[in-house]
């Protein structure tokens, strides 16, 4: 791992890959190494809390661990989709995060804000002081998507940093929450990571499947809004920009990721 942790990093989320051949997380991580290792700084390993039993297989795979070691900034990102949050699943996540952090394979772990009620327990399990982040949520969440939820999180957990999902904030602005500039004004000092995507399906001419839908697209595909978007988020100056837009299968997906990174390096 690099000692220079002050530079801005570009990472890519494994959860964005939709190629059926990459359904297995092991294959996704090895695919990222083969195709993007020269242009990104790391990988975000994102998953739902109840997937930890399956995801843990990747965390002990020697080829996966060797692949992750080729990058300088890897992270774990934990989401929730269950009405019942099981403590043993949180414990297992933190066990693997501890091992990976101790071996300098990951740099931080982030949690969806709807896991807020378990933040005390997460802190209790975090006995080696892995940097902890929370992420604001979008219009499908029942908690953690309001501006007030974020204010409460900052007040109660001031030592946590923020993974700011811009697409989620834009979604919630349409529901009556503040515009994105308000988030930046209030939270810029603790936003260390951005989830970078556009909250709209921009793939109609790329993925010719009428049943395909997504709420997260690669940003450079929204050409008429592109520069305004960058002018806003430049004010944040995050340490990590994580590409979270959906990535189509095959060569076209590889090229789209390259185009996204070209745009980030040129305009951000």
C-alpha positions in Angstrom: 0.0 0.0 0.0 1.2 3.5 -0.7 2.1 5.8 2.1 0.9 8.9 0.3 -2.7 8.9 1.4 -3.3 12.6 0.9 -3.7 12.5 -2.9 -7.1 12.1 -4.5 -8.0 8.5 -5.3 -10.2 7.1 -8.0 -11.8 3.8 -7.2 -14.5 1.6 -8.7 -17.3 -0.3 -7.1 -17.7 -4.0 -7.7 -21.5 -3.6 -7.3 -21.7 -1.7 -10.6 -20.9 -4.7 -12.8 -23.9 -6.3 -14.4 -22.2 -8.9 -16.7 -23.7 -12.3 -15.8 -20.2 -13.8 -16.2 -19.1 -11.6 -13.3 -21.8 -12.5 -10.9 -19.2 -14.0 -8.5 -17.3 -11.3 -6.6 -14.0 -13.2 -7.1 -14.4 -12.9 -10.9 -15.4 -9.2 -10.6 -12.3 -8.3 -8.6 -10.0 -10.2 -10.9 -11.7 -8.6 -13.9 -11.0 -5.1 -12.5 -7.4 -6.0 -11.9 -7.0 -7.2 -15.5 -8.7 -4.2 -17.1 -8.3 -1.2 -14.9 -5.3 -1.6 -12.7 -3.3 1.1 -14.5 -6.0 3.8 -14.2 -7.6 3.3 -10.8 -6.3 3.4 -7.2 -8.5 0.8 -5.7 -11.8 -1.2 -5.5 -14.9 -0.7 -3.4 -16.3 -4.0 -2.3 -19.9 -3.3 -1.8 -22.6 -5.8 -0.7 -25.7 -6.2 1.4 -25.2 -7.2 5.0 -27.0 -10.5 4.5 -24.6 -11.4 1.8 -21.6 -11.6 4.1 -21.5 -15.5 4.1 -21.1 -15.5 0.3 -18.8 -12.4 0.1 -16.5 -13.8 2.8 -15.4 -16.5 0.3 -13.8 -13.8 -1.8 -12.1 -12.3 1.3 -10.1 -15.5 1.9 -9.4 -16.3 -1.7 -5.6 -16.0 -2.3 -6.0 -14.6 -5.8 -8.5 -12.0 -4.7 -6.2 -10.9 -1.8 -3.2 -10.7 -4.2 -5.3 -8.7 -6.6 -6.4 -6.2 -3.9 -2.8 -5.8 -2.8 -2.0 -4.4 -6.2 -4.1 -1.3 -5.4 -3.4 1.5 -2.9 -6.9 2.3 -1.7 -9.5 -0.4 -1.3 -12.7 -0.1 0.8 -15.6 -2.1 2.1 -19.2 -0.7 1.6 -22.1 -2.3 3.5 -25.7 -1.8 2.6 -28.9 -3.2 4.2 -32.1 -4.6 2.6 -33.6 -6.4 5.6 -36.0 -5.1 8.2 -34.1 -7.2 10.8 -30.5 -6.3 11.3 -28.6 -9.4 12.7 -25.7 -8.6 15.0 -23.8 -11.7 14.0 -23.7 -10.5 10.4 -22.3 -7.1 11.6 -19.8 -9.1 13.7 -18.7 -11.1 10.7 -18.3 -8.0 8.5 -16.1 -6.4 11.1 -14.0 -9.5 11.6 -13.1 -9.6 7.9 -12.6 -5.8 7.8 -10.3 -6.1 10.8 -8.1 -8.7 9.1 -8.0 -6.8 5.8 -7.2 -3.5 7.6 -4.5 -5.1 9.6 -2.9 -6.5 6.5 -3.2 -3.0 4.8 -5.5 -4.4 2.2 -8.4 -2.0 2.9 -8.3 1.6 4.0 -11.8 2.2 5.4 -15.3 0.8 5.7 -18.6 2.6 5.0 -22.2 1.7 6.1 -25.5 2.8 4.7 -27.1 5.3 7.1 -30.1 3.1 7.6 -27.8 1.0 9.8 -27.6 4.0 12.1 -29.2 2.2 15.0 -26.2 -0.2 15.1 -23.5 2.4 14.8 -22.7 2.1 18.6 -22.2 -1.7 18.2 -20.1 -1.2 15.1 -17.9 1.2 17.0 -17.7 -1.3 19.9 -16.4 -4.0 17.5 -13.9 -1.6 15.9 -11.1 -2.1 18.3 -8.3 -1.3 15.9 -9.8 2.0 14.8 -10.6 1.3 11.1 -11.8 4.6 9.7 -15.7 4.5 9.7 -17.9 6.2 7.1 -21.6 6.5 6.6 -23.5 7.1 3.3 -26.6 9.1 2.7 -29.4 7.2 1.0 -31.8 7.8 -1.9 -35.6 7.7 -2.6 -36.0 4.0 -2.0 -34.8 4.1 1.6 -37.1 4.5 4.6 -34.4 6.0 6.8 -31.1 7.7 6.2 -32.2 9.7 3.1 -33.3 13.0 4.8 -31.0 15.9 5.4 -32.0 15.8 9.1 -30.9 12.2 9.3 -27.5 13.3 8.2 -27.4 16.1 10.7 -28.3 13.7 13.5 -25.5 11.3 12.4 -22.9 14.1 12.5 -24.1 15.2 15.9 -24.1 11.7 17.4 -21.1 10.3 15.6 -18.7 13.2 14.9 -15.7 10.9 14.5 -17.3 9.2 11.4 -16.6 10.5 7.9 -19.0 10.7 5.0 -19.4 8.8 1.8 -21.5 11.3 -0.1 -23.7 9.8 -2.7 -24.4 12.6 -5.1 -27.1 10.7 -7.0 -29.0 9.9 -3.8 -28.9 13.6 -2.8 -30.2 14.6 -6.3 -33.0 12.1 -6.0 -34.0 13.4 -2.6 -34.0 17.0 -3.8 -36.9 16.0 -6.1 -38.7 14.8 -2.9 -38.4 18.2 -1.2 -35.0 17.8 0.5 -32.3 20.5 0.1 -30.4 20.9 -3.2 -27.0 19.4 -3.4 -25.3 22.7 -2.6 -26.8 22.7 0.9 -25.2 19.3 1.6 -21.8 20.6 0.5 -22.2 23.7 2.6 -23.1 21.7 5.7 -20.9 18.6 5.4 -17.9 19.4 3.1 -15.5 19.2 6.0 -16.3 15.5 6.7 -16.9 14.3 3.1 -13.9 12.2 2.3 -15.5 9.9 -0.4 -17.9 10.6 -3.2 -20.1 7.9 -4.8 -20.0 9.1 -8.4 -23.0 8.4 -10.6 -26.0 10.1 -12.3 -29.5 9.3 -11.0 -31.1 8.3 -14.3 -31.0 5.4 -16.8 -28.7 6.7 -19.6 -28.2 3.3 -21.3 -31.1 3.0 -23.7 -28.8 3.2 -26.7 -26.2 1.0 -25.1 -28.1 -1.8 -23.5 -30.8 -2.8 -25.9 -33.1 -4.4 -23.4 -36.4 -2.8 -22.7 -36.6 -4.5 -19.3 -33.2 -3.1 -18.2 -33.4 -0.3 -15.7 -31.1 1.4 -13.3 -31.0 4.6 -11.1 -27.2 4.9 -11.4 -25.5 5.7 -14.7 -21.9 6.7 -15.5 -21.8 10.5 -15.3 -20.1 11.3 -18.6 -23.1 10.0 -20.4 -25.1 13.0 -19.2 -23.2 15.4 -21.5 -25.5 18.4 -21.4 -25.3 18.5 -17.5 -21.7 17.3 -17.2 -19.8 20.5 -16.5 -22.4 21.9 -14.2 -22.1 18.7 -12.2 -18.4 19.1 -11.8 -18.5 22.7 -10.9 -20.7 21.8 -7.9 -18.7 18.8 -6.6 -15.3 20.5 -7.1 -16.2 22.4 -3.9 -16.1 19.2 -1.9 -12.5 18.1 -2.6 -12.9 14.5 -1.5 -10.0 12.2 -1.0 -11.7 9.4 -2.9 -14.0 9.4 -5.9 -15.7 6.0 -6.4 -17.2 5.3 -9.8 -20.6 3.7 -9.0 -22.5 3.9 -12.2 -23.7 0.7 -13.8 -21.1 -0.9 -16.1 -22.4 -2.8 -19.2 -21.0 -6.2 -20.1 -18.0 -6.7 -22.5 -15.7 -4.3 -24.3 -18.2 -1.4 -24.3 -18.3 -1.5 -20.5 -14.5 -1.4 -20.3 -14.4 1.6 -22.7 -17.1 3.5 -20.8 -15.1 3.1 -17.6 -12.0 4.5 -19.3 -14.1 7.4 -20.6 -15.5 8.1 -17.1 -12.0 8.2 -15.7 -10.7 10.4 -18.5 -13.5 12.9 -17.6 -12.7 12.8 -13.9 -9.0 13.4 -14.4 -9.6 16.2 -16.9 -12.4 18.1 -15.2 -12.1 17.4 -11.5 
